[in-house]
């Protein structure tokens, strides 16, 4: 109640002032010292027709950069003291005290700052001030908002100020004003407006006004539900693209070659750490203007790093275990532990930070409750490009022809002059390189640490098996289908139950259709 009274006094003072005046020493002292009520009253008076010095002094108070001693106030900047009125440098007494602002005073300072910003020449500043006033509505500020509305020329800011006015009137003692405010706010399809209406609904006593507020909330809900659905679809596609990137490498190493590679997650981890290393090179050795391009350079580096490790793994271990899937499982599981420990020794056990380039920061706002992050959009596009490149490589190139030939009938391919051992190495390195690309993408949306791959290895195998072992199209359908299904169930039942439900669905699906979405062909089917 006291805060409302003080804010009302602030608005009234601001409106009744007739002439501009500069900040005086007495006003600065009154704002900085004394009882909170007296300080707020002095603040209201000073800010009524404030100049730049008053605005700067208010900002210094908000930054806790003001001290006082007896009848003198000091504004601190870079450990030096200045007079808030003249700006002249002053000698700071050793026993000068800090100005302490309690919550009530900070609220008054915030209101004063927002009020000053409504008259700014910068559209962005005025928009931010209107948004700040909307979050803390008060009827006493309505005349102040009306004054700003009369001078506003930007349609978007004017619309925001109209909402600020309606939000302030929602708490009015006049029933007609509350009804009009509820109607106006009901036309604004925004989660923040819904929250404001629900807060007022808890305090409202008039049945007619309460019904109007409930109708406004229902109108907002009807609009927001489509945004929630769009969010669920986008989140599902985003998760599906991540699963697709993680599973594409397995579609080769497990689907085509029959190798249960439990180190696939660690190959993704290597791609993520390769991205981190490229970021470090750009930060340390290249101009800052080139930093936003580090991710482009990291893509081939991540692919080559993981492909090299995969080739070494295939030549050193896997080639002795073809046709024995359980032995490949045990061997690659041990190798995964070794790779994790190697990364811990080189980079430490803690997660490392990989920054988004500027062009991947922020998001695309479609609706009031729908903002699509650019990093997720870029990963969806990247997954599609990797899929197209992999489909072209397997279906249209000489290497792809050899891989398919060796997979379908190794003896005949060998009789035709194909070096099957070399093709095995190339194919395994390709699958490992794609895992590195997945790690590069994952570094942009999550933490990079030694355990990064463990979060995706099981899901990757489920995607490949459900899609049909060795079937690229099945991998795509399974990844996107599981991603969207998981997000829709998550919105209804929560993340844990969604995981359980998806796992049960996969188990039932595989029981009914063991070959997956598409029939299995190749070495795995023959085995």
C-alpha positions in Angstrom: 0.0 0.0 0.0 2.8 2.4 0.9 4.5 1.6 -2.4 1.3 2.4 -4.3 0.9 5.7 -2.5 4.5 6.7 -3.2 4.2 5.7 -6.9 1.0 7.8 -7.0 2.8 10.7 -5.6 5.5 10.3 -8.1 3.1 10.3 -11.1 1.1 13.3 -9.7 4.3 15.3 -9.2 5.5 14.4 -12.6 2.3 15.7 -14.2 1.8 18.9 -12.3 5.3 20.2 -12.8 5.2 23.2 -15.1 8.8 24.2 -15.6 12.0 22.4 -16.2 14.7 22.7 -13.6 18.2 21.4 -13.2 19.2 19.1 -10.3 20.3 21.1 -7.2 22.6 20.1 -4.4 19.7 20.2 -1.9 17.7 17.8 -4.1 20.6 15.4 -4.6 21.1 15.4 -0.8 17.4 14.8 -0.1 17.3 11.9 -2.6 20.4 10.3 -1.2 19.8 10.7 2.6 17.0 10.6 5.1 13.9 8.4 5.5 12.7 6.4 2.5 9.4 8.3 2.3 11.3 11.6 2.2 13.8 10.3 -0.3 11.0 9.1 -2.6 9.2 12.5 -2.3 12.4 14.3 -3.2 13.0 11.9 -6.1 9.4 12.6 -7.4 10.0 16.3 -7.3 13.4 16.2 -9.0 12.3 13.9 -11.8 9.2 15.9 -12.7 11.1 17.9 -15.3 14.4 16.3 -15.1 17.5 17.2 -17.0 20.4 14.9 -18.1 22.2 15.4 -14.7 19.1 14.2 -12.8 18.9 11.1 -15.1 22.6 10.4 -14.6 22.2 10.8 -10.8 19.3 8.3 -10.8 21.4 5.8 -12.7 24.2 6.2 -10.3 21.8 5.5 -7.4 20.6 2.4 -9.2 24.2 1.3 -9.7 25.0 1.8 -5.9 27.7 4.3 -7.0 26.7 7.2 -4.6 28.2 8.2 -1.3 27.5 11.1 1.1 29.1 12.9 4.0 27.3 15.6 6.0 25.9 18.1 3.4 27.8 16.7 0.3 26.9 13.9 -2.1 29.5 12.1 -4.2 29.0 10.2 -7.4 31.7 7.5 -7.8 33.2 6.6 -11.1 36.4 4.6 -11.6 37.2 5.1 -7.9 37.0 8.9 -8.2 34.4 11.2 -6.7 32.4 13.8 -8.6 29.8 16.4 -7.8 26.4 15.2 -9.1 25.4 18.8 -10.0 28.5 20.4 -11.5 30.3 17.3 -12.4 33.5 18.6 -10.9 36.0 16.2 -9.3 35.9 16.2 -5.5 38.0 14.8 -2.8 36.3 11.9 -1.1 36.4 11.9 2.7 37.7 8.7 4.3 34.5 8.4 6.4 32.1 8.9 3.5 29.1 6.5 3.8 27.5 4.5 1.0 23.9 5.4 0.0 21.8 2.3 0.8 18.6 1.7 -1.2 16.0 -0.7 0.2 13.4 -2.4 -2.0 10.9 0.4 -1.8 13.5 3.0 -2.9 14.7 0.7 -5.7 11.1 0.4 -6.9 10.8 4.2 -7.0 14.1 4.5 -8.8 13.0 2.0 -11.4 9.8 3.8 -11.9 11.6 7.1 -12.2 14.1 5.6 -14.7 11.3 4.2 -16.8 9.4 7.5 -16.8 12.5 9.4 -18.0 13.0 6.8 -20.7 9.5 7.3 -22.1 10.6 10.6 -23.5 13.8 9.2 -25.0 14.5 9.8 -28.7 15.6 6.2 -29.1 12.7 3.9 -30.1 14.4 0.9 -28.4 14.7 2.7 -25.1 11.1 3.8 -25.1 10.0 0.3 -26.0 12.0 -1.1 -23.1 10.6 1.5 -20.7 7.0 0.6 -21.8 7.7 -3.1 -21.2 9.2 -2.4 -17.8 6.1 -0.4 -16.8 3.8 -3.1 -18.1 5.4 -5.7 -15.8 4.6 -3.5 -12.7 1.2 -1.9 -13.5 -0.2 0.9 -11.3 -3.2 3.1 -11.8 -1.2 6.1 -10.5 0.9 5.9 -13.6 -2.0 6.1 -16.1 -1.8 10.0 -16.5 1.9 9.6 -17.1 1.3 7.0 -19.8 -1.4 9.2 -21.3 1.1 12.0 -21.6 3.6 9.6 -23.3 0.8 8.3 -25.6 0.0 11.8 -26.8 3.6 12.4 -27.9 4.3 8.8 -29.3 4.6 8.4 -33.0 5.8 4.8 -33.3 2.8 2.5 -33.8 4.3 -0.5 -32.0 5.4 1.5 -29.0 2.0 3.2 -28.9 0.3 -0.2 -28.9 2.5 -1.2 -26.0 1.7 2.0 -24.1 -2.0 1.2 -24.6 -1.4 -2.1 -22.9 0.4 -0.4 -20.1 -2.5 1.9 -19.6 -5.0 -1.0 -19.6 -2.9 -2.9 -17.2 -2.8 0.1 -14.8 -6.6 0.5 -15.1 -7.1 -3.2 -14.3 -6.5 -2.3 -10.6 -8.7 0.8 -10.7 -11.3 1.4 -8.0 -13.8 2.3 -10.9 -15.6 -0.8 -12.0 -16.2 0.6 -15.5 -12.5 1.1 -16.0 -11.7 -2.4 -14.8 -14.2 -3.9 -17.3 -12.8 -1.8 -20.2 -9.2 -2.8 -19.2 -10.1 -6.5 -19.1 -11.6 -6.3 -22.5 -8.6 -4.5 -23.9 -6.1 -6.9 -22.4 -8.1 -9.9 -23.7 -7.3 -8.8 -27.2 -3.6 -9.1 -26.5 -2.4 -12.6 -27.1 0.5 -12.7 -24.8 1.5 -15.0 -21.9 2.5 -12.0 -19.8 -1.0 -10.5 -20.2 -2.5 -13.8 -19.2 -0.4 -13.8 -16.0 -1.4 -10.2 -15.2 -5.1 -11.1 -15.6 -4.8 -14.2 -13.5 -3.1 -12.2 -10.7 -6.0 -9.6 -10.8 -8.5 -12.4 -10.9 -7.3 -13.6 -7.5 -8.0 -10.2 -6.0 -11.2 -9.2 -7.8 -14.4 -9.2 -5.8 -16.9 -8.0 -8.4 -18.7 -10.8 -10.2 -19.1 -9.0 -13.4 -15.5 -7.9 -13.6 -14.4 -11.4 -12.6 -16.4 -12.8 -15.5 -14.9 -10.3 -17.9 -11.4 -11.2 -16.8 -12.1 -15.0 -17.1 -13.4 -14.4 -20.6 -10.2 -12.5 -21.5 -8.1 -15.3 -20.2 -10.1 -17.8 -22.2 -9.6 -15.7 -25.4 -5.8 -15.6 -24.7 -5.7 -19.3 -24.1 -7.5 -20.0 -27.4 -4.8 -18.0 -29.2 -1.9 -19.4 -27.2 -2.8 -23.0 -27.8 -1.8 -22.8 -31.4 1.5 -21.3 -30.4 2.0 -24.2 -27.9 1.3 -26.7 -30.7 3.8 -25.0 -33.0 6.4 -25.0 -30.3 5.8 -28.7 -29.7 6.2 -29.4 -33.4 9.3 -27.3 -33.8 10.8 -28.8 -30.6 10.1 -32.3 -31.9 11.7 -31.6 -35.3 14.7 -30.0 -33.5 15.1 -33.1 -31.3 14.5 -35.3 -34.4 17.3 -33.5 -36.3 19.7 -34.1 -33.4 18.7 -37.8 -33.2 19.1 -38.0 -37.0 22.6 -36.5 -36.9 23.5 -38.9 -34.1 22.1 -41.9 -35.9 23.3 -41.3 -39.4 26.8 -42.5 -38.6 25.3 -45.7 -37.0 23.2 -46.3 -40.1 26.6 -47.0 -41.8 28.7 -48.7 -39.0 25.8 -50.7 -37.6 23.2 -50.7 -40.3 25.4 -51.5 -43.3 28.5 -53.1 -41.7 26.9 -55.0 -38.8 29.2 -53.5 -36.2 27.7 -52.6 -32.8 29.9 -49.6 -32.1 29.5 -48.6 -28.5 32.2 -45.9 -29.0 29.9 -44.0 -31.4 29.0 -41.5 -28.7 32.7 -40.9 -28.0 33.2 -40.1 -31.8 30.5 -37.5 -31.4 32.4 -36.2 -28.3 35.6 -35.9 -30.4 33.7 -33.8 -33.0 32.5 -31.5 -30.2 36.0 -31.1 -28.7 37.4 -30.5 -32.2 34.9 -27.6 -32.4 36.1 -26.3 -29.1 39.7 -26.5 -30.2 38.9 -24.5 -33.4 37.1 -21.9 -31.3 40.2 -21.6 -29.2 42.5 -21.1 -32.3 40.2 -18.4 -33.6 40.1 -16.6 -30.2 43.8 -16.7 -29.7 45.4 -16.3 -33.1 42.9 -14.6 -35.4 41.2 -11.2 -35.4 38.0 -10.9 -33.4 36.1 -9.9 -36.6 36.6 -13.5 -37.9 35.4 -15.3 -34.7 31.8 -15.7 -36.1 33.2 -17.9 -38.8 34.9 -20.4 -36.5 32.0 -22.8 -36.7 32.3 -23.0 -40.5 36.0 -23.9 -40.1 35.1 -26.4 -37.3 32.8 -28.5 -39.5 35.5 -30.1 -41.7 37.9 -30.3 -38.7 35.3 -32.2 -36.6 34.6 -34.6 -39.5 38.2 -35.3 -40.2 39.1 -35.8 -36.5 36.4 -38.3 -35.9 36.9 -40.0 -39.2 40.6 -40.4 -38.4 39.9 -42.0 -35.0 37.3 -44.2 -36.7 39.7 -45.4 -39.3 42.3 -46.2 -36.7 39.7 -48.0 -34.7 38.6 -50.1 -37.7 42.1 -51.0 -38.7 43.3 -51.7 -35.2 40.3 -53.6 -33.7 37.1 -53.8 -35.7 38.5 -55.6 -38.8 39.3 -58.7 -36.7 35.8 -58.9 -35.4 33.5 -58.7 -38.5 30.7 -61.2 -38.2 30.9 -61.3 -34.4 28.6 -58.5 -33.2 28.8 -59.3 -29.5 32.6 -59.1 -29.6 32.4 -55.7 -31.4 30.1 -54.5 -28.6 32.5 -55.4 -25.8 35.6 -54.1 -27.6 34.1 -50.8 -28.6 32.6 -50.3 -25.1 36.2 -50.6 -23.7 37.5 -48.2 -26.3 34.7 -45.7 -25.4 36.0 -45.7 -21.8 39.5 -45.2 -23.0 38.5 -42.3 -25.2 36.6 -40.6 -22.3 39.6 -40.9 -20.1 41.9 -39.5 -22.8 39.6 -36.5 -23.2 39.6 -36.0 -19.4 43.4 -36.1 -19.4 43.7 -33.5 -22.2 40.8 -31.1 -21.5 39.9 -31.9 -17.9 36.8 -33.5 -16.4 34.7 -30.3 -16.4 32.5 -29.2 -19.3 34.1 -26.7 -21.6 32.3 -23.7 -23.1 31.6 -23.5 -26.9 30.0 -20.2 -27.9 27.4 -19.6 -30.5 28.5 -17.3 -33.4 26.6 -14.0 -33.5 24.5 -15.2 -36.5 23.2 -18.2 -34.4 22.2 -16.1 -31.4 18.7 -15.0 -30.7 15.7 -16.3 -32.4 12.9 -15.8 -34.9 9.7 -14.7 -33.2 6.6 -15.9 -35.1 3.9 -15.4 -32.3 3.9 -13.9 -28.9 4.6 -17.3 -27.3 6.6 -18.8 -30.2 10.3 -17.9 -30.7 12.4 -20.3 -32.8 16.1 -20.2 -31.7 18.5 -19.6 -34.6 20.9 -22.3 -33.3 18.1 -24.9 -33.5 17.0 -23.7 -37.0 20.6 -23.9 -38.2 21.0 -27.5 -36.8 17.8 -28.6 -38.6 19.1 -27.2 -41.9 22.6 -28.7 -41.2 21.0 -32.1 -40.5 19.1 -31.9 -43.8 22.3 -31.0 -45.7 24.3 -33.8 -44.1 21.4 -36.2 -45.0 21.4 -35.1 -48.6 25.2 -35.3 -48.8 25.2 -38.8 -47.3 22.4 -40.0 -49.6 24.3 -38.7 -52.7 27.5 -40.3 -51.5 26.0 -43.7 -50.9 23.7 -43.7 -54.0 25.6 -41.7 -56.6 29.3 -42.1 -56.1 31.9 -44.9 -56.8 32.6 -45.2 -53.1 28.9 -45.6 -52.4 28.6 -48.3 -55.0 31.5 -50.2 -53.5 30.1 -49.9 -50.0 26.7 -51.2 -51.1 28.4 -54.0 -53.1 30.6 -55.1 -50.2 27.6 -54.9 -47.8 25.3 -57.0 -50.0 27.8 -59.6 -51.2 31.4 -59.5 -50.0 32.7 -62.5 -52.0 31.3 -61.4 -55.3 32.6 -57.8 -54.7 36.0 -59.2 -54.0 35.9 -61.3 -57.2 35.1 -58.1 -59.1 38.3 -56.5 -58.0 37.0 -54.4 -55.1 39.5 -54.0 -52.2 37.0 -55.0 -49.5 39.3 -54.2 -46.6 39.9 -50.7 -47.8 36.2 -50.2 -48.4 35.5 -51.3 -44.9 37.9 -48.7 -43.6 36.4 -46.0 -45.8 32.9 -46.9 -44.7 33.7 -47.0 -41.0 35.6 -43.7 -41.3 32.6 -42.1 -43.1 30.2 -43.2 -40.3 32.6 -41.9 -37.7 33.1 -38.6 -39.5 29.3 -38.1 -39.6 29.3 -38.7 -35.8 31.9 -35.9 -35.6 29.5 -33.6 -37.5 26.8 -34.5 -35.0 29.2 -33.6 -32.1 29.9 -30.2 -33.8 26.2 -29.5 -34.0 25.5 -30.6 -30.4 28.2 -28.3 -29.1 25.9 -25.4 -30.1 23.0 -26.4 -28.0 24.4 -28.1 -25.0 27.4 -28.7 -22.7 30.6 -30.2 -24.1 32.1 -32.8 -21.8 33.5 -36.3 -21.6 30.1 -37.7 -21.1 28.5 -35.9 -24.1 28.0 -39.1 -26.2 26.5 -41.2 -23.5 23.3 -39.1 -23.7 22.7 -40.1 -27.3 24.1 -43.6 -27.9 21.0 -45.5 -26.8 18.6 -43.2 -28.6 20.8 -43.5 -31.8 20.6 -47.3 -31.7 16.8 -47.1 -31.1 16.4 -44.9 -34.2 18.4 -47.1 -36.4 16.7 -50.3 -35.3 13.2 -48.8 -35.5 13.9 -47.3 -38.9 15.2 -50.6 -40.3 18.8 -51.6 -40.0 20.7 -50.3 -43.0 17.8 -48.2 -44.3 18.6 -44.5 -44.6 15.0 -43.4 -45.2 13.8 -45.4 -42.2 16.4 -43.7 -40.0 15.0 -40.3 -41.1 11.4 -41.3 -40.4 12.3 -42.9 -37.1 14.3 -39.9 -35.9 11.7 -37.3 -36.8 8.8 -39.4 -35.6 10.4 -40.2 -32.2 11.4 -36.6 -31.7 7.9 -35.2 -32.4 6.2 -38.0 -30.4 8.5 -37.4 -27.4 7.8 -33.6 -27.4 4.1 -34.0 -27.6 3.9 -36.5 -24.8 6.4 -34.4 -22.8 4.0 -31.4 -23.0 1.2 -33.6 -21.6 2.9 -35.9 -19.1 6.3 -34.5 -18.4 9.8 -35.4 -19.6 10.3 -38.6 -17.5 7.0 -40.1 -18.5 7.6 -39.1 -22.1 10.8 -41.0 -22.2 9.2 -44.1 -20.7 6.2 -43.9 -23.1 8.5 -43.6 -26.1 10.6 -46.6 -24.9 7.4 -48.7 -24.4 6.2 -47.7 -27.9 9.6 -48.7 -29.4 9.5 -52.1 -27.6 5.9 -52.8 -28.8 6.8 -51.6 -32.3 9.8 -53.9 -32.6 7.8 -56.8 -31.2 5.2 -56.4 -33.9 7.6 -55.5 -36.7 11.2 -56.7 -35.9 12.5 -55.6 -39.3 11.7 -51.9 -38.5 9.8 -49.4 -40.7 11.6 -50.8 -43.8 12.7 -54.3 -44.5 16.4 -55.1 -43.7 18.8 -55.9 -46.5 22.4 -56.7 -46.6 24.9 -58.4 -44.4 23.0 -57.8 -41.2 19.9 -59.5 -42.6 21.9 -62.5 -43.9 23.5 -62.9 -40.4 
